[in-house]
Amino acid sequence: MGNLYGVIGHPVKHSLSPAMFEAAFWEYDMDDEYQKFEIAPEQLGAFLDGIRGNDEELARIYGLSVTIPHKEAIMQHVDALDAHTKAIGAVNTIVKDDGSERKDGRVLLKGANTDWIGAKRAIEEVMDVEGKDVVVLGAGGAAAAIVYACVQMKARVTILNRTLDRAEAMAERFSGEDAPVVKAGLLTDLMNCRANLLVHTTSVGMGADAERSLVPVEFFKRGMVVFDIVYTPLETRLVREAKRHECRIIPGYKMLLYQGERQFELWFRKKPRTEKMEEALLTHLQS
Ligand SMILES: NC(=O)c1ccc[n+]([C@@H]2O[C@H](COP(=O)([O-])OP(=O)(O)OC[C@H]3O[C@@H](n4cnc5c(N)ncnc54)[C@H](OP(=O)(O)O)[C@@H]3O)[C@@H](O)[C@H]2O)c1
């Protein structure tokens, strides 16, 4: 029997991570399994103690993807965090170190953030943002990882949000000594901004809001890069309108794909066949 991996969230039933990782495991002929774990906030501590060894079945878990609403709360339950993850303030990956390679033999749960790496890779595939203007719409958890990635790539970032305080707090947090100052504003300031890259990170464009877009079509310019991280539907109204104005598109699912690729590398210390993970994701998104 192989080890167990999975995604924890609440709700977790719509997660596409199982499809993506099952495809990756299949390619390597691995007998590990990947499952969904529906965990309410009040169960989180006990669940992680189970992984540390308090529960025979959960002790089989060697890695987790972490989704809403646990990304921030889980930070207080892990034993180690890298510097990027501390700066972003959210964990989307747990890696178990079972102690077998260390003298003290203690089981450690390490928290990491691969969302920023997923966003960075998706952007780098299409453009070099160093010294370029990036406008990020939204100031939630996903925006934090994307703003961090853009600051790492030395872009000039402006965060626009419905709630100004949140945009201002995030801009202040990511305005470092070595990085350009991150600016903040309201969504209604968009027409006064310049953007080589526009990133949309709110939930507008999906579910009940599927036919809405926060971006007036007058904002689009030929050649501007538009990255809508909403991937259900695969083509949002924002993407449709941006294409019509000859913008270049970064598909939202690419961030999900590349954050998963990095998770696989952290768990197994080798690269997955990312194209197989992509095929599986697209099959699910198109069905
Ligand atoms: N592609 C990927 O890999 C990926 C990864 C993570 C998340 N996502 C997607 O990104 C979206 C945001 O996730 P999150 O974790 O950042 O959520 P979050 O932390 O709850 O933040 C939500 C953001 O959306 C804004 N917002 C919500 N409803 C709005 C509305 N009607 N009009 C204007 N702004 C609105 C909020 O503004 P206020 O501050 O004013 O409330 C906030 O900035 C979700 O759709 C999620 O599925 C995609």
The ligand as an SDF file (V2000), in Angstrom:
LIG
                    3D

 48 52  0  0  0  0  0  0  0  0999 V2000
   -6.5880   30.1000  -10.5090 N   0  0  0  0  0  0  0  0  0  0  0  0
   -6.2460   29.7290   -9.2970 C   0  0  0  0  0  0  0  0  0  0  0  0
   -5.3540   28.9090   -9.1010 O   0  0  0  0  0  0  0  0  0  0  0  0
   -6.9260   30.3280   -8.0930 C   0  0  0  0  0  0  0  0  0  0  0  0
   -6.3120   30.2500   -6.8290 C   0  0  0  0  0  0  0  0  0  0  0  0
   -6.9650   30.8110   -5.7270 C   0  0  0  0  0  0  0  0  0  0  0  0
   -8.2030   31.4360   -5.8960 C   0  0  0  0  0  0  0  0  0  0  0  0
   -8.7620   31.4840   -7.1340 N   0  0  0  0  0  0  0  0  0  0  0  0
  -10.0500   32.1900   -7.3280 C   0  0  0  0  0  0  0  0  0  0  0  0
   -9.8410   33.5550   -6.9460 O   0  0  0  0  0  0  0  0  0  0  0  0
  -11.0280   34.1140   -6.3840 C   0  0  0  0  0  0  0  0  0  0  0  0
  -10.7180   34.8050   -5.0540 C   0  0  0  0  0  0  0  0  0  0  0  0
  -10.2060   33.8810   -4.1160 O   0  0  0  0  0  0  0  0  0  0  0  0
   -9.6000   34.3870   -2.7160 P   0  0  0  0  0  0  0  0  0  0  0  0
   -9.1440   33.1740   -2.0070 O   0  0  0  0  0  0  0  0  0  0  0  0
   -8.6370   35.5140   -2.9280 O   0  0  0  0  0  0  0  0  0  0  0  0
  -10.9150   34.9850   -1.9990 O   0  0  0  0  0  0  0  0  0  0  0  0
  -10.9950   36.0290   -0.8020 P   0  0  0  0  0  0  0  0  0  0  0  0
   -9.7690   35.9880    0.0320 O   0  0  0  0  0  0  0  0  0  0  0  0
  -12.3180   35.8120   -0.1760 O   0  0  0  0  0  0  0  0  0  0  0  0
  -11.0250   37.4900   -1.5430 O   0  0  0  0  0  0  0  0  0  0  0  0
  -12.0940   37.8470   -2.3580 C   0  0  0  0  0  0  0  0  0  0  0  0
  -11.7910   39.1700   -3.0780 C   0  0  0  0  0  0  0  0  0  0  0  0
  -12.8500   39.3990   -4.0130 O   0  0  0  0  0  0  0  0  0  0  0  0
  -13.4620   40.6430   -3.7640 C   0  0  0  0  0  0  0  0  0  0  0  0
  -14.8780   40.5340   -4.0980 N   0  0  0  0  0  0  0  0  0  0  0  0
  -15.7400   39.5400   -3.7590 C   0  0  0  0  0  0  0  0  0  0  0  0
  -16.9540   39.7740   -4.2770 N   0  0  0  0  0  0  0  0  0  0  0  0
  -16.8580   40.9470   -4.9720 C   0  0  0  0  0  0  0  0  0  0  0  0
  -17.7810   41.7180   -5.7240 C   0  0  0  0  0  0  0  0  0  0  0  0
  -19.0760   41.3300   -5.8850 N   0  0  0  0  0  0  0  0  0  0  0  0
  -17.3480   42.8640   -6.3110 N   0  0  0  0  0  0  0  0  0  0  0  0
  -16.0730   43.2580   -6.1680 C   0  0  0  0  0  0  0  0  0  0  0  0
  -15.1420   42.5770   -5.4580 N   0  0  0  0  0  0  0  0  0  0  0  0
  -15.5380   41.4320   -4.8640 C   0  0  0  0  0  0  0  0  0  0  0  0
  -13.2010   40.9250   -2.2990 C   0  0  0  0  0  0  0  0  0  0  0  0
  -13.2930   42.2980   -2.0780 O   0  0  0  0  0  0  0  0  0  0  0  0
  -13.5340   42.9030   -0.5840 P   0  0  0  0  0  0  0  0  0  0  0  0
  -12.1850   42.9440    0.0780 O   0  0  0  0  0  0  0  0  0  0  0  0
  -14.0970   44.2390   -0.8350 O   0  0  0  0  0  0  0  0  0  0  0  0
  -14.5030   41.9610    0.1010 O   0  0  0  0  0  0  0  0  0  0  0  0
  -11.7550   40.3980   -2.1780 C   0  0  0  0  0  0  0  0  0  0  0  0
  -10.8280   41.3180   -2.6970 O   0  0  0  0  0  0  0  0  0  0  0  0
  -12.0250   32.9510   -6.2900 C   0  0  0  0  0  0  0  0  0  0  0  0
  -12.8610   33.0320   -7.4240 O   0  0  0  0  0  0  0  0  0  0  0  0
  -11.1580   31.7060   -6.3860 C   0  0  0  0  0  0  0  0  0  0  0  0
  -11.8430   30.6110   -6.9680 O   0  0  0  0  0  0  0  0  0  0  0  0
   -8.1630   30.9560   -8.2390 C   0  0  0  0  0  0  0  0  0  0  0  0
  1  2  1  0
  2  3  2  0
  2  4  1  0
  4  5  1  0
  4 48  2  0
  5  6  2  0
  6  7  1  0
  7  8  2  0
  8  9  1  0
  8 48  1  0
  9 10  1  0
  9 46  1  0
 10 11  1  0
 11 12  1  0
 11 44  1  0
 12 13  1  0
 13 14  1  0
 14 15  2  0
 14 16  1  0
 14 17  1  0
 17 18  1  0
 18 19  2  0
 18 20  1  0
 18 21  1  0
 21 22  1  0
 22 23  1  0
 23 24  1  0
 23 42  1  0
 24 25  1  0
 25 26  1  0
 25 36  1  0
 26 27  1  0
 26 35  1  0
 27 28  2  0
 28 29  1  0
 29 30  1  0
 29 35  2  0
 30 31  1  0
 30 32  2  0
 32 33  1  0
 33 34  2  0
 34 35  1  0
 36 37  1  0
 36 42  1  0
 37 38  1  0
 38 39  2  0
 38 40  1  0
 38 41  1  0
 42 43  1  0
 44 45  1  0
 44 46  1  0
 46 47  1  0
M  CHG  2   8   1  16  -1
M  END
$$$$
